[in-house]
Amino acid sequence: MISDVDELPVYYEAFGEGRPIVFLPGWGNANGEGRDVHEPVFATRDGWRRIYIDPPGTGNTPSRDWIKDQDGILDVIARVIDDVVGPTAFAIAGTSAGGLHARGLVRRDPTRILGMLLRVPGVIVDRAERDLPQHTPQQTSEWIAAHREKQAKYYDPAEQQADLEFLSAIQSDVTKYSLTGDLAVRLEAPTLIVTGRQDTMTGYADAWRILDDYPRATYAVLDCADHDLPVHNPTLYHALVADWLDRVEELADAT
């Protein structure tokens, strides 16, 4: 499906009916990985319309010269949500850099957010300033095979589709890769933050420090999990997501 933003055709996939939940991928990735990770949770759960977006310059969405930074990308994402979801409230789920976008949407209007899921979220934009673990998990043959399969199935095709020149121009400049303004906005809605104990890309400690913004947050740091989470234990991750959805539904039904 396509949502037009100033003649920029933004691609997204949508499944199911009910309360909208918007999924945002990591930097440079397309919607397919998030779709395949999360759709099993909805196999036995009705009442949700799942929307998976390809941000500008990724997947089936082209770039545009008038998008100069993360603020521009977030503007496009917000307009797509307004077009696809309308004025209703929605849940938001962001992976890695998608977590930055999710928090940016919360800042715009926290009263419109039913709940937020952050998976291996990018919190500190400048990599040199991140608090990262020093140890990686033991790389068994099964571990290596699972990572290679994910790389071949999702990340390699996403890189081939992506406008790398457009993305690199933003990512290489911290001022462009950051969202302007403070993202420390209180969100009363149910929240789930899932990090990897061995994630050497975004880490886990920086996400702990934003908990005060989310008084209804569950925070999980998973062992044998890196930035590709959930490669090792998808069952545990799905259980955490299911619990989060239970909490979102409970609060939404009560209001």
MIGU-246249 format. One record per residue: x, y, z of N, C-alpha, C in turn; residue number from 1. Coordinates in Angstrom, 2 decimals, padded with zeros to 5 digits. Each point is the difference from the previous one (the first is absolute). Layout:
BEGIN
X, Y, Z, X, Y, Z, X, Y, Z, NUM
...
END
This chain:
BEGIN
000.84, -001.19, 000.00, -000.84, 001.19, 000.00, 000.88, 001.25, 000.00, 1
-000.57, 001.11, -000.46, 000.75, 001.24, -000.14, -000.74, 001.14, 000.69, 2
000.75, 000.81, 000.75, -000.49, 001.26, 000.53, 000.82, 001.11, -000.62, 3
-000.66, 000.97, -000.63, 000.71, 001.05, -000.71, 000.27, 001.19, 000.93, 4
001.27, 000.39, 000.12, 000.40, 001.15, 000.80, 000.75, 000.97, -000.93, 5
-000.68, 001.03, -000.44, 000.62, 000.97, -000.93, 000.66, -000.71, -001.17, 6
-000.74, -000.90, -000.63, 000.44, -000.77, -001.16, 001.13, -000.97, 000.33, 7
000.19, -000.30, 001.27, 000.89, -001.08, 000.41, -000.87, -001.21, 000.33, 8
000.10, -001.07, -000.80, -000.83, -001.19, 000.26, 000.62, -000.85, 001.11, 9
-000.58, 000.05, 001.18, 000.50, -000.75, 001.15, -000.71, -001.35, 000.05, 10
000.80, -001.05, -000.04, -000.53, -001.36, -000.03, -000.24, -000.51, 001.41, 11
-001.10, -000.71, 000.18, -000.27, -000.67, 001.26, -000.84, -001.25, -000.25, 12
000.04, -000.91, 000.95, -000.85, -001.18, -000.03, -000.91, 000.05, 001.21, 13
-001.23, -000.47, -000.16, -000.96, 000.02, 001.09, -000.73, -001.34, 000.06, 14
-000.25, -000.46, 001.24, -000.66, -001.28, 000.21, -001.01, 000.16, 001.14, 15
-001.12, -000.68, -000.13, -000.97, -000.05, 001.08, -000.86, 001.25, 000.12, 16
-000.89, -000.04, 000.99, -000.92, 001.10, 000.27, -000.03, 000.27, 001.49, 17
-000.27, 001.25, 000.35, -000.12, 000.36, 001.40, 000.87, 001.17, 000.37, 18
000.47, 000.02, 001.24, 000.86, 001.09, 000.46, 001.27, 000.03, -000.85, 19
000.42, 001.17, -000.44, 001.23, 000.06, -000.84, 001.26, -000.09, 000.84, 20
000.97, -000.73, -000.52, 001.34, -000.06, 000.57, 000.99, 000.16, -001.14, 21
000.88, 000.96, 000.12, 000.94, 000.36, -001.06, 001.39, -000.50, 000.37, 22
000.64, -000.72, -000.93, 001.34, -000.55, 000.20, 001.00, 000.77, -000.86, 23
001.10, 000.43, 000.63, 001.04, 000.75, -000.68, 001.31, -000.77, 000.07, 24
000.68, -000.22, -001.12, 001.21, -000.83, -000.02, 001.24, 000.76, 000.42, 25
001.10, -000.74, 000.14, 001.29, 000.60, 000.27, 000.54, 000.73, -001.21, 26
001.08, 000.74, 000.20, 000.56, 000.85, -001.04, 000.40, -000.81, -001.23, 27
-000.55, 000.38, -001.13, 000.32, -000.65, -001.26, -000.76, -001.27, -000.29, 28
-000.77, -000.47, 000.96, -000.71, -001.27, -000.18, -001.42, 000.23, -000.52, 29
-000.52, -001.01, -000.65, -001.36, 000.04, -000.50, -000.95, -000.63, 001.02, 30
-001.27, -000.04, -000.35, -001.02, -000.43, 000.97, -000.04, -001.50, 000.24, 31
000.64, -000.80, -000.87, -000.19, -001.45, 000.05, 000.49, -000.67, 001.27, 32
001.13, 000.45, 000.56, 000.53, -000.64, 001.20, -000.94, 000.22, 001.18, 33
-000.46, 001.22, 000.20, -000.94, 000.27, 001.08, -001.31, -000.72, -000.17, 34
-000.44, -000.11, -001.23, -001.24, -000.75, -000.29, 000.14, -001.45, 000.40, 35
001.08, -000.63, -000.41, 000.16, -001.44, 000.26, 000.28, -000.28, 001.47, 36
000.63, 000.95, 000.70, 000.23, -000.17, 001.44, -001.30, 000.11, 000.78, 37
-000.88, 000.94, -000.39, -001.15, 000.31, 000.85, -001.30, -000.67, -000.43, 38
-000.14, -000.35, -001.25, -001.28, -000.58, -000.44, -000.37, -001.29, 000.75, 39
000.97, -000.85, 000.40, -000.40, -001.19, 000.76, -000.75, 000.32, 001.29, 40
000.26, 001.17, 000.59, -000.71, 000.38, 001.23, -001.49, 000.19, -000.29, 41
-000.32, 000.42, -001.21, -001.39, 000.30, -000.35, -000.72, -001.18, -000.63, 42
000.68, -001.13, -000.11, -000.65, -001.18, -000.59, -001.20, -000.45, 000.82, 43
000.05, 000.21, 001.31, -001.10, -000.38, 000.89, -000.58, 001.21, 000.71, 44
000.21, 001.18, -000.54, -000.49, 001.23, 000.63, -000.68, 000.87, -001.04, 45
-001.29, 000.23, 000.16, -000.75, 000.87, -000.90, -000.06, 001.42, 000.56, 46
-000.55, 000.88, -000.80, -000.28, 001.35, 000.48, 001.08, 001.02, -000.24, 47
001.02, -000.35, -000.83, 001.09, 000.93, -000.29, 000.21, 000.13, -001.50, 48
000.15, 001.22, -000.45, 000.41, 000.26, -001.38, 001.49, 000.33, 000.02, 49
000.80, -000.88, -000.56, 001.46, 000.15, 000.04, 000.49, 000.68, -001.28, 50
000.76, 001.08, 000.19, 000.47, 000.82, -001.12, 001.53, 000.06, 000.05, 51
000.64, -000.50, -001.05, 001.46, -000.07, -000.08, 000.47, 000.97, -001.09, 52
000.77, 001.00, 000.38, 000.37, 001.09, -000.90, 001.45, -000.13, -000.46, 53
000.23, 000.28, -001.29, 001.35, 000.21, -000.52, 000.29, 001.49, 000.03, 54
000.86, 000.49, 000.89, 000.32, 001.43, 000.02, 000.70, 000.44, -001.29, 55
000.11, 001.30, -000.20, 000.67, 000.51, -001.22, 001.40, -000.58, -000.18, 56
000.27, -000.40, -001.24, 001.32, -000.52, -000.34, 000.22, -001.46, 000.35, 57
-001.06, -000.69, 000.45, 000.12, -001.41, 000.37, -001.10, -000.81, -000.66, 58
000.29, -001.28, -000.19, -001.02, -000.90, -000.55, -000.55, 000.52, -001.32, 59
-001.31, 000.08, -000.08, -000.67, 000.44, -001.22, -000.35, 001.49, 000.01, 60
000.55, 000.74, 000.96, -000.24, 001.44, 000.07, 001.26, 000.74, -000.46, 61
-000.11, 000.83, -001.02, 001.18, 000.74, -000.47, 000.36, 001.14, 000.95, 62
001.14, 000.61, -000.25, 000.41, 001.20, 000.74, -000.46, 001.24, -000.76, 63
000.19, 001.14, 000.64, -000.26, 001.29, -000.63, 001.03, 001.01, 000.49, 64
000.41, 000.91, -000.89, 001.01, 000.99, 000.35, -000.46, 000.93, 001.10, 65
-001.30, 000.18, 000.14, -000.50, 000.95, 001.01, -000.01, -000.60, 001.41, 66
000.35, -001.27, 000.13, 000.17, -000.61, 001.32, 001.48, 000.07, 000.35, 67
000.34, 000.80, 000.98, 001.39, 000.29, 000.31, 000.51, -000.68, 001.27, 68
-000.91, -000.46, 000.88, 000.42, -000.48, 001.31, -001.09, -000.87, 000.63, 69
000.25, -000.42, 001.24, -000.97, -000.84, 000.71, -001.32, 000.73, 000.20, 70
000.03, 001.29, 000.23, -001.24, 000.75, 000.15, -000.86, -000.11, -001.26, 71
000.67, 000.05, -001.16, -000.73, -000.15, -001.25, -000.60, -001.38, -000.16, 72
000.76, -001.03, 000.38, -000.50, -001.37, -000.06, -001.18, -000.17, 000.95, 73
000.12, 000.54, 001.21, -001.09, -000.11, 000.97, -001.25, 000.72, -000.50, 74
000.17, 001.14, -000.65, -001.15, 000.71, -000.56, -000.75, -000.87, -001.00, 75
000.76, -000.69, -000.86, -000.63, -000.88, -000.98, -000.74, -001.13, 000.69, 76
000.64, -000.64, 000.99, -000.64, -001.09, 000.73, -001.28, 000.47, 000.67, 77
000.04, 001.17, 000.62, -001.18, 000.53, 000.68, -001.13, 000.26, -000.98, 78
000.33, 000.50, -001.17, -001.04, 000.27, -001.00, -000.59, -001.29, -000.57, 79
000.84, -001.02, -000.15, -000.53, -001.30, -000.43, -000.98, -000.54, 001.03, 80
000.36, 000.10, 001.27, -000.90, -000.49, 001.06, -001.31, 000.77, -000.03, 81
000.06, 001.31, -000.15, -001.22, 000.80, -000.08, -000.87, -000.45, -001.18, 82
000.65, -000.33, -001.11, -000.73, -000.43, -001.19, -000.61, -001.39, 000.17, 83
000.78, -000.93, 000.55, -000.43, -001.40, 000.07, -000.88, -000.26, 001.21, 84
000.34, 000.62, 001.13, -000.72, -000.23, 001.25, -001.13, 001.00, 000.20, 85
000.21, 001.23, -000.48, -000.96, 001.05, 000.26, 000.26, 000.63, 001.36, 86
-001.00, 000.65, 000.59, 000.21, 000.71, 001.27, -000.04, -000.88, 001.23, 87
-000.24, -001.29, -000.17, -000.15, -000.89, 001.15, 001.32, -000.25, 000.70, 88
-000.07, -000.51, 001.22, 001.20, -000.37, 000.75, 000.59, -001.29, -000.58, 89
001.29, -000.21, 000.23, 000.68, -001.17, -000.54, 001.12, -000.42, 000.92, 90
000.42, -001.25, -000.13, 001.21, -000.49, 000.67, 001.16, 000.11, -000.96, 91
001.20, 000.12, 000.55, 001.18, 000.19, -000.82, 001.08, -000.98, 000.45, 92
000.69, -000.60, -000.98, 001.09, -000.93, 000.29, 001.18, 000.34, -000.87, 93
001.14, 000.28, 000.62, 001.19, 000.39, -000.76, 001.19, -000.87, 000.34, 94
000.73, -000.41, -001.02, 001.21, -000.79, 000.15, 001.22, 000.86, -000.29, 95
000.97, 000.00, 000.90, 001.27, 000.72, -000.19, -000.28, 001.47, -000.30, 96
000.39, 000.51, -001.17, -000.29, 001.39, -000.33, -001.50, 000.26, -000.06, 97
-000.78, -001.03, -000.27, -001.45, 000.14, 000.05, -000.49, 000.34, 001.39, 98
000.78, -000.38, 001.03, -000.34, 000.39, 001.36, 000.16, 001.50, 000.19, 99
000.98, 000.60, -000.65, 000.17, 001.44, 000.03, -001.21, 000.68, -000.63, 100
-000.44, -000.53, -001.14, -001.19, 000.56, -000.65, -001.24, -000.18, 000.87, 101
-000.12, -001.15, 000.65, -001.16, -000.24, 000.87, -000.05, 001.02, 001.13, 102
001.13, 000.25, 000.63, 000.04, 000.98, 001.08, -000.26, 001.41, -000.53, 103
000.40, 000.25, -001.24, -000.31, 001.28, -000.61, -001.50, 000.18, -000.20, 104
-000.70, -001.07, -000.35, -001.45, 000.06, -000.15, -000.67, 000.21, 001.35, 105
000.53, -000.64, 001.03, -000.54, 000.21, 001.35, 000.14, 001.46, 000.39, 106
001.14, 000.59, -000.28, 000.21, 001.40, 000.34, -001.02, 000.90, -000.68, 107
-000.36, -000.32, -001.22, -000.96, 000.83, -000.73, -001.37, 000.02, 000.67, 108
-000.45, -001.16, 000.46, -001.31, -000.05, 000.65, -000.12, -001.28, 000.81, 109
000.46, 000.01, 001.26, -000.06, -001.22, 000.81, -001.42, -000.47, 000.28, 110
-000.97, 000.89, -000.05, -001.39, -000.39, 000.28, -000.58, -000.88, -001.11, 111
000.65, -000.02, -001.14, -000.50, -000.78, -001.14, 000.58, -001.41, -000.04, 112
000.94, -000.30, 000.89, 000.73, -001.27, -000.04, -000.66, -001.00, 000.96, 113
-000.48, -001.12, -000.54, -000.59, -001.06, 000.82, 001.06, -000.77, 000.77, 114
001.18, -000.11, -000.55, 001.09, -000.74, 000.62, 001.22, 000.07, -000.91, 115
001.16, -000.26, 000.59, 001.24, 000.06, -000.78, 000.88, -001.21, 000.29, 116
000.53, -000.58, -001.06, 000.96, -001.09, 000.07, 001.31, 000.47, -000.60, 117
001.08, -000.12, 000.76, 001.35, 000.32, -000.49, 000.83, -001.27, 000.02, 118
000.44, -000.43, -001.17, 000.85, -001.19, -000.12, 001.41, 000.44, -000.36, 119
000.98, -000.39, 000.80, 001.40, 000.43, -000.14, 000.07, 001.47, -000.43, 120
-000.61, 000.89, 000.77, -000.16, 001.38, -000.47, 001.30, 000.78, -000.06, 121
000.10, 000.86, -001.01, 001.06, 000.98, -000.03, -000.36, 001.16, 000.91, 122
000.78, 000.23, 001.03, -000.28, 001.07, 000.96, 001.02, 001.12, -000.13, 123
001.29, -000.36, -000.01, 001.08, 000.97, -000.18, 000.44, -000.05, -001.46, 124
-000.15, 001.11, -000.70, 000.28, 000.02, -001.43, 001.49, -000.11, -000.28, 125
000.80, 000.72, 000.73, 001.44, -000.02, -000.21, 000.57, -001.31, 000.54, 126
000.49, -000.85, -000.88, 000.49, -001.32, 000.42, 001.11, 000.11, 001.03, 127
000.83, 001.02, -000.11, 001.11, 000.16, 000.94, -000.48, 000.27, 001.42, 128
-001.26, 000.43, 000.14, -000.54, 000.33, 001.32, -000.85, -001.14, 000.58, 129
-000.17, -001.08, -000.72, -000.86, -001.09, 000.47, 000.70, -000.86, 001.05, 130
-000.79, -000.51, 000.92, 000.50, -000.92, 001.02, -000.22, -001.42, -000.52, 131
001.03, -000.60, -000.56, -000.14, -001.28, -000.69, 000.69, -001.12, 000.76, 132
-000.57, -001.21, -000.02, 000.66, -001.14, 000.64, 001.26, -000.39, -000.75, 133
000.90, -000.60, 000.72, 001.29, -000.36, -000.58, 000.07, -001.46, -000.43, 134
-001.00, -000.79, 000.35, 000.06, -001.43, -000.25, -001.14, -000.43, -000.93, 135
000.33, -000.88, -000.90, -000.99, -000.58, -000.89, -000.30, -001.43, 000.44, 136
-001.19, -000.52, -000.32, -000.33, -001.36, 000.42, 000.86, -001.05, -000.70, 137
000.08, -001.16, 000.60, 000.74, -001.09, -000.63, -000.64, -000.34, -001.34, 138
000.80, -000.02, -001.02, -000.52, -000.20, -001.35, 000.02, -001.48, -000.36, 139
-001.08, -000.66, 000.33, -000.15, -001.40, -000.37, -000.31, -000.10, -001.49, 140
000.08, -001.20, -000.51, -000.31, -000.19, -001.42, -001.45, 000.36, -000.30, 141
-000.91, -000.29, 000.95, -001.41, 000.34, -000.18, -000.19, 001.51, -000.02, 142
000.72, 000.69, 000.90, -000.07, 001.45, 000.07, 000.47, 000.62, -001.31, 143
001.14, -000.45, -000.49, 000.54, 000.54, -001.25, -000.94, -000.26, -001.16, 144
-000.56, -001.19, -000.06, -000.91, -000.34, -001.09, -001.25, 000.88, 000.03, 145
-000.54, 000.24, 001.20, -001.21, 000.81, 000.13, 000.27, 001.44, -000.44, 146
001.14, 000.53, 000.38, 000.34, 001.37, -000.40, 000.23, 000.10, -001.50, 147
000.67, -000.98, -000.57, 000.22, 000.01, -001.44, -001.31, -000.08, -000.77, 148
-000.93, -000.80, 000.52, -001.31, -000.12, -000.65, -000.74, 001.34, 000.03, 149
000.04, 000.66, 001.16, -000.67, 001.30, 000.11, 000.65, 001.04, -000.90, 150
001.33, -000.01, -000.06, 000.72, 000.93, -000.85, -000.41, -000.19, -001.47, 151
-000.03, -001.25, -000.42, -000.32, -000.30, -001.40, -001.47, 000.28, -000.34, 152
-000.87, -000.23, 000.97, -001.43, 000.13, -000.26, -000.49, 001.44, 000.06, 153
000.59, 000.81, 000.90, -000.53, 001.34, 000.23, 001.01, 001.11, -000.30, 154
001.18, -000.08, 000.61, 000.90, 001.15, -000.04, 000.68, 000.18, -001.34, 155
000.42, -001.08, -000.65, 000.62, 000.14, -001.32, -000.98, 000.55, -001.03, 156
-001.23, -000.54, -000.10, -000.96, 000.58, -000.94, -000.35, 001.45, 000.33, 157
-000.10, 000.33, 001.30, -000.31, 001.37, 000.38, 001.10, 000.95, -000.44, 158
001.26, -000.43, 000.14, 001.11, 000.84, -000.43, -000.01, 000.21, -001.50, 159
-000.37, -001.03, -000.74, -000.05, 000.11, -001.46, -001.11, 000.96, -000.44, 160
-001.10, 000.03, 000.75, -001.12, 000.88, -000.33, 000.23, 001.44, 000.44, 161
000.72, 000.20, 001.09, 000.10, 001.30, 000.64, 000.77, 001.01, -000.85, 162
-000.33, 001.26, 000.17, 000.77, 001.09, -000.59, 001.12, 000.32, 000.98, 163
001.14, -000.66, -000.16, 001.08, 000.10, 000.97, 000.63, 001.40, 000.03, 164
000.04, 000.67, -001.13, 000.55, 001.35, -000.03, -000.86, 000.95, 000.83, 165
-001.30, -000.11, -000.16, -000.94, 000.82, 000.78, 000.12, -000.29, 001.49, 166
000.01, -001.28, 000.36, 000.06, -000.38, 001.41, 001.33, 000.36, 000.63, 167
001.09, -000.20, -000.73, 001.33, 000.30, 000.54, 000.18, 001.49, 000.25, 168
-000.58, 000.84, -000.85, 000.13, 001.44, 000.17, -000.63, 000.45, 001.32, 169
-001.02, -000.71, 000.44, -000.64, 000.32, 001.28, 000.74, -000.66, 001.15, 170
000.29, -001.29, -000.13, 000.60, -000.75, 001.11, 001.41, 000.48, 000.33, 171
000.74, 000.49, -000.98, 001.39, 000.39, 000.22, 000.15, 001.32, 000.75, 172
-001.10, 000.72, 000.16, 000.02, 001.29, 000.69, -000.91, -000.10, 001.23, 173
000.59, 000.06, 001.20, -000.78, -000.18, 001.22, -001.13, 001.02, 000.11, 174
000.24, 001.22, -000.49, -001.04, 001.03, 000.09, -001.19, -000.33, -000.90, 175
000.25, -000.70, -001.10, -001.10, -000.41, -000.89, -000.64, -001.30, 000.45, 176
000.81, -000.88, 000.61, -000.50, -001.31, 000.43, -000.82, 000.11, 001.28, 177
000.14, 001.09, 000.72, -000.76, 000.23, 001.23, -001.32, 000.69, -000.33, 178
-000.99, -000.23, 000.84, -001.20, 000.83, -000.03, 000.27, 001.24, 000.83, 179
-000.47, 001.14, -000.46, 000.20, 001.22, 000.75, -000.92, 000.02, 001.22, 180
000.47, 000.62, 001.07, -000.82, 000.12, 001.19, 000.14, -001.20, 000.92, 181
-000.59, 000.14, 001.17, 000.08, -001.01, 001.05, -001.10, -001.04, -000.18, 182
000.38, -001.27, 000.01, -000.98, -001.08, -000.14, -000.52, -000.49, 001.35, 183
000.42, 000.63, 001.07, -000.42, -000.42, 001.34, -001.41, 000.50, 000.28, 184
-000.97, -000.74, -000.52, -001.42, 000.33, 000.17, -000.67, -001.15, 000.73, 185
-000.79, 000.29, 001.01, -000.65, -001.02, 000.80, -001.13, -000.65, -000.79, 186
-000.01, -001.32, -000.01, -001.05, -000.78, -000.66, -000.63, -000.92, 001.03, 187
-001.29, 000.20, 000.26, -000.69, -000.79, 001.01, -000.49, -001.34, -000.53, 188
000.08, -000.21, -001.31, -000.51, -001.23, -000.61, 000.97, -001.15, 000.23, 189
-000.51, -001.26, -000.04, 000.88, -001.17, 000.16, 001.13, 000.00, -001.01, 190
001.18, -000.31, 000.48, 001.22, 000.04, -000.80, 000.80, -001.27, 000.23, 191
000.69, -000.43, -001.04, 000.91, -001.14, 000.10, 001.32, 000.38, -000.64, 192
001.08, -000.18, 000.74, 001.35, 000.25, -000.51, 000.77, -001.32, 000.10, 193
000.43, -000.52, -001.14, 000.72, -001.27, -000.03, 001.40, 000.25, -000.57, 194
001.02, -000.34, 000.77, 001.39, 000.22, -000.41, 000.77, -001.32, 000.05, 195
001.17, 000.01, -000.61, 000.86, -001.19, 000.00, 001.22, 000.20, 000.88, 196
000.25, -000.97, 000.87, 001.14, 000.10, 000.92, 001.33, 000.07, -000.76, 197
000.04, -000.60, -001.18, 001.22, 000.00, -000.81, -000.12, 000.89, -001.25, 198
-000.88, 000.97, 000.05, -000.20, 000.91, -001.13, 001.10, 001.05, 000.00, 199
000.96, -000.14, -000.91, 001.11, 000.94, -000.08, -000.28, 001.15, -000.98, 200
-001.23, 000.07, -000.48, -000.38, 001.08, -000.91, -000.67, 001.14, 000.76, 201
-001.10, -000.30, 000.71, -000.68, 001.03, 000.79, 000.07, -000.27, 001.49, 202
000.43, -001.21, 000.39, 000.15, -000.32, 001.41, -001.33, -000.17, 000.71, 203
000.08, -000.05, 001.32, -001.20, -000.12, 000.84, -000.06, 001.07, 001.09, 204
001.15, 000.51, 000.42, 000.05, 000.91, 001.15, -000.63, 001.35, -000.31, 205
000.16, 000.51, -001.21, -000.56, 001.31, -000.33, -001.53, -000.03, 000.03, 206
-000.59, -001.11, -000.39, -001.46, -000.11, 000.03, -000.54, -000.01, 001.43, 207
000.78, -000.55, 000.93, -000.41, 000.00, 001.40, -000.18, 001.43, 000.52, 208
000.81, 000.90, -000.49, 000.02, 001.37, 000.51, -001.21, 000.83, -000.43, 209
-000.80, -000.49, -000.94, -001.19, 000.75, -000.42, -001.26, -000.52, 000.67, 210
000.12, -000.94, 000.93, -001.17, -000.62, 000.60, -000.91, 000.99, 000.73, 211
000.57, 001.04, 000.59, -000.82, 000.95, 000.74, -001.04, 000.69, -000.88, 212
000.25, 000.01, -001.31, -000.97, 000.59, -000.92, -001.22, -000.91, -000.21, 213
000.13, -001.27, 000.38, -001.03, -000.99, -000.31, -000.38, -000.76, 001.27, 214
-000.88, 000.56, 000.83, -000.36, -000.61, 001.28, -000.70, -001.34, -000.12, 215
-000.49, -000.35, -001.20, -000.65, -001.30, -000.20, 000.84, -000.91, -000.89, 216
001.32, 000.13, 000.14, 000.90, -000.76, -000.87, 000.46, -001.29, 000.65, 217
000.03, -001.07, -000.79, 000.76, -001.20, 000.30, 001.32, 000.10, -000.75, 218
001.09, -000.21, 000.74, 001.33, 000.05, -000.62, 000.61, -001.40, 000.10, 219
000.47, -000.52, -001.13, 000.61, -001.34, -000.01, 001.33, 000.07, -000.71, 220
001.02, -000.59, 000.62, 001.29, -000.17, -000.65, 000.25, -001.50, -000.11, 221
000.08, -000.50, -001.22, 000.02, -001.44, -000.24, 001.43, -000.49, -000.20, 222
000.33, -001.08, 000.68, 001.30, -000.63, -000.19, 000.01, -000.72, -001.35, 223
001.21, -000.21, -000.53, 000.17, -000.65, -001.32, -000.81, 000.75, -001.07, 224
000.02, 001.33, 000.10, -000.75, 000.82, -000.95, 000.83, 001.21, -000.37, 225
000.17, 000.22, -001.30, 000.71, 001.17, -000.47, -000.95, 000.90, -000.78, 226
000.51, 000.80, -000.92, -000.86, 000.97, -000.69, -000.98, -000.66, -000.96, 227
000.22, -001.28, -000.31, -000.92, -000.73, -000.88, -001.14, -000.65, 000.77, 228
-000.11, 000.25, 001.26, -001.05, -000.55, 000.87, -001.35, 000.06, -000.71, 229
-000.78, -001.11, 000.01, 000.15, -001.23, 000.76, 000.43, -001.19, -000.85, 230
001.27, -000.15, -000.26, 000.50, -001.15, -000.73, 000.02, -001.25, 000.88, 231
000.46, 000.17, 001.24, 000.23, -001.15, 000.88, -001.28, -000.56, 000.60, 232
-000.90, 000.87, 000.48, -001.17, -000.47, 000.73, -001.24, 000.81, -000.40, 233
-000.53, -000.23, -001.19, -001.19, 000.74, -000.42, -001.22, -000.26, 000.87, 234
-000.07, -001.18, 000.62, -001.16, -000.31, 000.84, -000.08, 000.96, 001.18, 235
001.14, 000.28, 000.63, 000.03, 000.94, 001.11, -000.39, 001.39, -000.46, 236
000.56, 000.43, -001.12, -000.34, 001.32, -000.50, -001.49, 000.11, -000.31, 237
-000.56, -001.01, -000.64, -001.42, 000.02, -000.32, -000.85, 000.06, 001.26, 238
000.43, -000.67, 001.06, -000.74, 000.04, 001.26, 000.00, 001.41, 000.59, 239
001.15, 000.68, -000.09, 000.07, 001.36, 000.49, -000.90, 000.93, -000.81, 240
-000.01, -000.17, -001.31, -000.86, 000.82, -000.85, -001.47, -000.29, 000.29, 241
-000.34, -001.27, 000.19, -001.39, -000.35, 000.31, -000.45, 000.63, 001.32, 242
000.88, -000.02, 001.00, -000.33, 000.64, 001.27, -000.21, 001.49, -000.18, 243
000.85, 000.64, -000.79, -000.16, 001.43, -000.28, -001.35, 000.27, -000.66, 244
-000.35, -000.80, -001.00, -001.29, 000.19, -000.68, -001.16, -000.20, 000.96, 245
000.13, -000.98, 000.91, -001.04, -000.19, 001.02, -000.20, 001.28, 000.81, 246
001.10, 000.62, 000.40, -000.07, 001.20, 000.82, -000.58, 001.18, -000.79, 247
000.37, 000.10, -001.28, -000.55, 001.06, -000.84, -001.51, -000.18, -000.15, 248
-000.42, -001.22, -000.28, -001.43, -000.28, -000.17, -000.78, 000.28, 001.29, 249
000.56, -000.40, 001.12, -000.67, 000.20, 001.29, -000.22, 001.50, 000.27, 250
001.03, 000.79, -000.23, -000.13, 001.43, 000.23, -000.95, 000.65, -001.01, 251
000.09, -000.41, -001.26, -000.86, 000.58, -001.03, -001.46, -000.34, 000.26, 252
-000.27, -001.23, 000.45, -001.38, -000.39, 000.28, -000.58, 000.73, 001.21, 253
000.90, 000.43, 000.92, -000.45, 000.64, 001.23, -000.26, 001.50, -000.19, 254
000.45, 000.56, -001.12, -000.14, 001.43, -000.22, -001.03, 000.31, -001.06, 255
END
